[in-house]
Amino acid sequence: MGTLAAVLAGKKIRTFQDRYRADVTGDIEDAEGVLKITRINVRYQLKLPEEQREDARQALDSYLHLCPAAQSVIGCIEINHELDMEDLPE
């Protein structure tokens, strides 16, 4: 969450606690008798003005190469992520 929040901040998109959250799940499979995390699924929720949606999409598309946690497991664990956007109430 932190790396995406930093990229969003660079685009002037605020990520206050009441506007930004993530639900994370994972899949664990038996790999030759050893339990192994094979997949991490991250669903971000972000409330923002409609005019910032394209910037938010670009941030989602670009943050993984900057994320230390993701870079530590890419190649070993599949990472899926998506961003649900909601209009910020005025």
C-alpha positions in Angstrom: 0.0 0.0 0.0 2.8 2.4 0.8 4.5 2.3 -2.5 1.3 2.8 -4.4 0.4 5.6 -2.0 3.7 7.3 -2.7 3.1 7.1 -6.5 -0.4 8.5 -6.1 0.9 11.3 -3.9 3.3 12.2 -6.8 0.2 12.6 -8.9 -1.4 14.8 -6.2 -3.9 12.1 -5.3 -4.6 12.0 -1.6 -4.6 8.6 0.3 -6.1 9.5 3.6 -7.3 6.6 5.7 -11.0 7.3 4.8 -10.2 7.3 1.1 -7.7 4.5 0.6 -7.6 0.9 1.6 -6.6 -2.6 0.4 -8.0 -6.1 0.8 -5.3 -8.7 0.4 -5.8 -12.4 0.0 -3.5 -15.2 -0.9 -3.6 -18.7 -2.2 -1.6 -21.5 -0.6 -1.0 -24.7 -2.4 0.7 -28.0 -1.7 3.9 -28.2 -3.6 5.4 -31.7 -3.1 4.2 -31.9 0.4 5.1 -28.4 1.4 2.6 -25.6 1.7 3.6 -22.7 -0.5 2.1 -19.3 -1.1 1.5 -19.2 -4.8 -0.6 -16.1 -5.3 -1.2 -12.8 -3.7 -4.4 -10.8 -4.7 -4.6 -7.2 -3.8 -7.8 -5.2 -4.3 -7.3 -1.5 -3.7 -10.2 0.9 -3.0 -9.7 4.6 -3.6 -12.1 7.5 -3.3 -11.0 10.4 -5.6 -12.4 13.1 -7.9 -13.4 11.7 -11.3 -10.8 13.8 -13.1 -8.0 12.0 -11.3 -9.0 8.5 -12.3 -6.6 8.2 -15.3 -3.7 9.3 -13.1 -4.7 6.6 -10.6 -4.8 4.0 -13.3 -1.3 5.0 -14.4 -0.1 4.8 -10.8 -1.4 1.2 -10.5 0.3 0.2 -13.7 3.6 1.6 -12.7 4.2 1.1 -8.9 5.1 -2.6 -8.7 8.7 -2.1 -10.1 9.2 0.4 -7.2 7.8 -1.8 -4.4 10.4 -3.6 -2.3 8.0 -6.3 -1.1 6.8 -7.1 -4.7 10.3 -7.1 -6.1 11.3 -9.5 -3.4 8.8 -12.2 -4.4 8.1 -11.6 -8.2 9.1 -14.7 -10.0 8.2 -16.9 -7.0 4.7 -15.7 -6.2 2.1 -14.4 -8.7 0.9 -10.9 -7.8 -2.6 -9.8 -9.0 -3.8 -6.3 -8.2 -6.7 -4.2 -9.2 -8.1 -0.8 -8.3 -11.7 0.0 -7.5 -12.4 3.7 -7.7 -15.3 5.6 -6.2 -16.3 9.2 -6.6 -15.2 11.3 -3.7 -18.3 12.9 -2.1 -18.3 16.7 -2.3 
